[in-house]
Amino acid sequence: MGGYGYSNGYGMMGGYSPFAGLLMFFFWLLILVAIGLLMLWAIRQSRHGDHMAPPMSGPVAGPPSAVQQHDEAMAIARKRLATGEITRAQFDEIRQALGG
């Protein structure tokens, strides 16, 4: 009972073997190596670019072409003519302005 502090007489490590520290060192070394390899893999994958993109299905999204815009404008004008919003003269004016 004549010791200092709360030690049970097994020294600073509380009874663990000196190999416990070595085992912990290799554990953390393994963790750091795994993180490094994961970062290396991520960098290499990001440099290759497109192969990670999901496969596209259907038409490629993008701004509508001039033909699509023209067709849509004419469809709107026809609908407005059919519902009586515009007169035949106004429809003809819209059609000439659109070039068709």
Summary of the structure (lengths in Angstrom):
residues: 100
radius of gyration: 37.7
end to end distance: 105.8
largest distance: 112.8
contacts: 165
relative contact order: 0.05
helix: 63%
strand: 0%
